Amino acid sequence: MIARGRARVFGWLMVVLAAGWSGFGPRALAAQAGGRDPGVRLDRGRFTVVAERRDERLARTLLTEAQRNDSFPGLPRPRERVLIAIAPDSRRLRAWVGPNAPEWGAAFAFPDQRRIVMQGRAAGSDAGDPRVVLRHELAHLALHEALGPLPPRWFDEGYASVAAGEWTREQAFETSVGMVWRTLPTLEELEAGFAGGGVEAGWSYAMAHRVVSELDALGGVAGLTNLLTYWKQTGSFEKAVRAAYGMTGDAFEKHWRARTRTRYGALSFVANLSVAVGMFSLVLVPLFVIRRRRDRLKLDAMRAADAQQEEAARQSALQAILDGADPA
């Protein structure tokens, strides 16, 4: 998740940031922190990772993964140094990011500061694979390094999702019944969707993934390379789309919406059918229950009447036997 603002950092992380990124080992940091060991700091290539000691193993894994896969679709290889801060718990994450951090966010990128703040091993399962999460945030920084503030929020998030291989966003879109109730948004409407709550933002992330996926597919073998190159040269998404794909921005919007409707048309039909069946069930099931209850009462009454008749017949037969018997 990209954070367009300034992070607030406290404690030992502030010591690390204030000290700079080079020339400070654990002893120096501990001395500045009042003698308390502030954690671990790992430097490799253009990456610096800081974490508490309990997250050291995670920090080393993330550092290795960041170095191993340090290129991004359609962009030149990033060169800027990056600081990755691993928060030991959600409370510390909120404190470092600031009061405006959404509750559903698990990681935040600050492109202007070349920093990433993310949850450590104490994060819940909903935080996702930390390697994928880090890749997503690094994609934000790479895109910002290449294009600066040009990309709008929808492209920024969609690009990071595609670069991280977050197929779960695509799967969430495929299995969502939201298309039954919603119309596909314009790109302008999609931009506004990120300001909503967790559910609304999740929908916007999924659609942003779809839009950038379509842009990537349109580029063929070149993928997003031509689009991003023209975008940087012209400073205009409209001009970049025209130069890269030979279509206007409006034509692309119609294209991705039509492709999405075609791809998810069956889903929408099945979802509509399911909703219709559900609505009929709400009406028919109570009637069926009432009918079964009424039939059961009738059946119970019939069984009771038959039992009474059988008992009367037995009593009548017994009385006849008694009446015909010789006196002793």
N, C-alpha and C positions, 0 to 999 in steps of 0.2 A: 504494500500500500504506500503510495506516495504521500508525503506530508508537505503541504505547501505552507510552511511556517517555521518558526524557530523552536528547537527542542530545549527543554529544561533538563539539566543534568545535575545530579547531586552526589555527595559522598566521594567514594574512591574514583568514580568515573570522571568527576570534575577534575580531580587531580591529574588523571591521565590526559584529559583534553587540554588543561591549562599548561601541562608540562611540554606538550608537543608530541610528535610521533617518532622522534629519533633521539638516541643518546640517553634514554632512561630505562634502566633495568628494574627488576622487582625491588631491589634494595632501595634505590632512589625513590621509587614510588611509595614504598613503605615508610621511608623517613618523612616524606612530605605529608603522609596521611597520619602522622602522629605515632609512628611505630607499629601501627596495625598493618598486617599484610593485606594489601588491597586486592589481591587476586593474581591472575596470570595475564601476561601480555605476550602475544605471539606476533612476530613480524616475518613476513615472507613475501618477496616480490613487492607488488603495490598494495598489499593488504596488511592491516594491523587488526588483530582481534583481541579484545579485552573481555575478561569474564572472571567470575569467582572460581575458586579452585574446584568446587563441586561440579562446575560445568567445563572443566579443562578438557575432558575427553571430547565433548561436543564441539568445543572451540577448535580443537585440532582437526576434527573431521570436517568441519565447515571450511576451515582454512585450506585444507587439501582439496576439497571439492571446488572451491572458488578458483584456485590456481589451475586445477585440471581442466576446467571448462570456462575459459575467460574470453570467449568471443560471443557475439550476439548477432541475430539475423539482420542482414542488410547494413551493418555498421562496421566501421573500422575498429580494430582492436583498441579497447580503452587503455588510457595511459595514466589517468589521474589516480592518486593514492586514495584509498578508502579505509575508513575506520568502521569496524563492526563491533558493536557493544551488545553483549548478551546479558539480558536482565535475569536475575535469579528467580524472580517471581512476578506475578501480574501487578502487584502494588508498585514495585520498583519500575516496571515498564511504564506504568501510567505517570509516575513521578518524573521519569527521564523525558518522556515524550511531551507531557504537558496536559493541562486540564481538558483540552478539546479533543483528546484522542478518543475515538469511538470504542465502545466496550467490546465490539466484535473483532477489533483489529489485533493481529498477532505479531505484526512487524511493521516498521515504518522506515521509509527512506527520506533523507533530507538532502536532495541533490545539491543545493547551494553550499552545503557544509561538507558534502562527500561523506556522509555518515549514515549508518544503518543501525537501528535499535530493534532487537527482536527478543522473543522469549527464550528461556533456557530449557533445561530438561524437565522443569516442573510444569511446563505448559500442558494443557489438556489435549486430548486426541483431536479436538476440533481445530487446533492450531495448524494441523497439517504436517507433512514431512518437512523438517527444518532445512534440508538440502534444497528442496523445491522452493520453499519460502525465501531462502537467501538468494537463490537464482532469480526469483521474481524481483526482489528489491535491487539486486545488482543491475538488472535490466533497466530499471528506472534510472539509475545513475548513468549507465552507458548511453541511454537515449538522450539524457539531459546534456551529457558531455558533448555529444555530436550535434544536437539540434537546439540546445538551450531551451528557452521557454516556449518554443514554437508549438509543440504538440498539445492539444487540449487534453482534458482529463480522460475522456473516453478512449483516445488513442494510446495515451500513456499506460493506462491500466490494461487495455486489450493487448498492447505490444508486450508488456511484461508477462502477461498470462501465457501468450503464445511462445515467447522466448523460454519460459520456464517449463513448457510442456504440460501445462495444467489441464490435462484432458478431463479432469473431474468437473471443470466449469462447463465444458461441452456436454458431458454426461448429465449434469444437473439441468441443463437447458433441455436436453432431449427428454428427460423424464418429468419435466415440469408440466403441470396442467394449466399453468398461467396463461398459455396462449389461448385457452378457451375464453378467458375473460378479458384479455388485453389485445390491443392492436400493436403491431411493431412500431417502435418510436422512430422519429427522425433522429439524426445525429445530434441536433440541438437538444431534443428532449432527452436523449440518452445522457448527454452531459449533465443535465440537471438531476438525473436519477441517483448519482453518487451522494447527493446531499441527504438522501432519505435514511431510514433506519437499516438494520441488518438485512431484512428480507428484501427491501427495495434495492439496496446496494448490491446484494447478491445477484438479483435479476439483471442489474446494470452491468456487473462484471461479466456475467455469462454472455450477454449480448455484445459487449465490447470485444470479448474473445471472438465471437462470430464475425464481427465486422473486420477485425484485423486479419482473421483467417482468410476471409474472402479477398482482401487486398493482397495477401501473400500468394493465394492461389492464382489471382489474375496475373501476377508477375512471372508465372511459369518458373523456369530454372533460376531466373534472377531473383525470384521471391520479392522481398521488400527493398532490395538494393536500389533500383532505379527511383522508386517513389521517394525514399529517404534522401537520395542524392539531389533530386530535383527540388525537394522541399527545402533543403538547406540552401540551395543556390537561389531560389526565388523567394523564400520566406512565406510562401502561400501554398496551403494544402490544395486549393482548387487548381492552381497552375501545375502543381506536382502531379495530380491525378490526370490532368489533360496530357502532360508530357509523357508520363509513364504508361498510361493505359489507353490514351486516345478517346477519353470520354470526360464529360463534365462531372462535377461533384454531384449534381442532381441525378445524373444518369447512373452514377455509382450507387447512390442511395436506393434508387429503384431496383438496381441489379441485386444488391445484397438482400433487400427485403423480399424480392421475388424468389431468390435462391433459398432463402430461409423458409418461406412459405412452402416451396416445393419440397424441401428436405424434411420439413416437419409437418407437412400436410396430413400424412397418415396419423401421426401422433395427435394432431388436433382433432381429426375425425374420431379416432378411438376415444379420446378424452371426452369429446362431445357426446359420443354414444354412451360412455360410462356414466356421464352426468345424467343423461336422459333415463338410463336404466335405474340410476339411483333415485331420481325423482319419482319414477313409477313405483319403485320399491317402497318409498315413503308412503304412498297411497295404498298400494296393494297388500303389503305385508300386514298392516293392522286389520284390513278386511279379512284376510286369510286367517289371522289369529282369531278374530271374532267368530268367523264361520266354523272353525275347528272347535272352539269352545262350545258353541251352540250345538253342534253335532254330538259332541261328547256328552253334553247334558241330556240330549234326547236319548242317546244310547244308554246312559245310566238309568234314565226313567223307564225305558223299555225293559232293561234287565231287572229292575226292581219289580215291575208289573209281572214279568214272567215268573219271578221268584215267588211273588204273592199267589199267583195262580197255581203254581206247583204245590205250594204249601197248603192251599185250600183243598186241592185235589187229594193230597195225602190225608188231610184231616177227615175229608168226606169218606174216603175209602176205609179209614180206620173206624169211623163211626158205624159204617155199614157192617163191618165185621163184628163189632161189639153188639149191634142190634140183632144180628142173626145168630148169635151164639146161644146155646141151650143154657138155661139157668142151672147152677150147681145143685 
